Amino acid sequence: EAEMKAEEEKAKAERDAAGEEDDDHDTRRLPFSRRMEIVQKNKAEANELFSHKNFRHAAARYVKALSHCAKFFDLTPGQDEEVRAVKLSLNLNLALAYTKLEKLDNALRAADEALAIDATSTKGLFRRASICYEQKKYDEAKRDVAKALAAAPEDAACKKLSTRIEQQLKRQKDKQKKMAQKMFA
């Protein structure tokens, strides 16, 4: 019950951050299959919107699907695992939608939520590393991309991001070295 309240508050905070109306008044105690159907419908609509580059509305649908995920009750262990997998996917997609909207703080929050569900998610680590890179938090980005590469050493996107991070860190180091030389010259 307390976890459900916390999830609802988080979903409301995300809706507020995205500038959306709080129009979800669905407090019904629906059976698992019906609630999951609603979640999957919202996710499919969000994916469709995303594929047409309508990122703001896609993010709103992902948030709505996540708010429905908070309304499950009395789950069996199998159902709980299914809900966790859907929430992981929704948070990863939401992080990407927010990144496309250049709402990096919201994107980072969604990536963190995904990694709270599965700390070893390669996609989650990659998303958070990409966001940190965009925010110029290169050390954090390097840490996450290293974890992602440890789990998936052949991932081309992770390798490419790792190279970009290393180049940025080298530039920073060279710049600092140059500054130090000027100060002591």
PyMOL commands that set and color helices and strands:
alter all, ss='L'
color gray80, all
select helices_A, chain A and resi 2-18+32-51+55-69+77-100+104-117+122-134+138-151+156-183
alter helices_A, ss='H'
color red, helices_A
deselect
rebuild
show_as cartoon
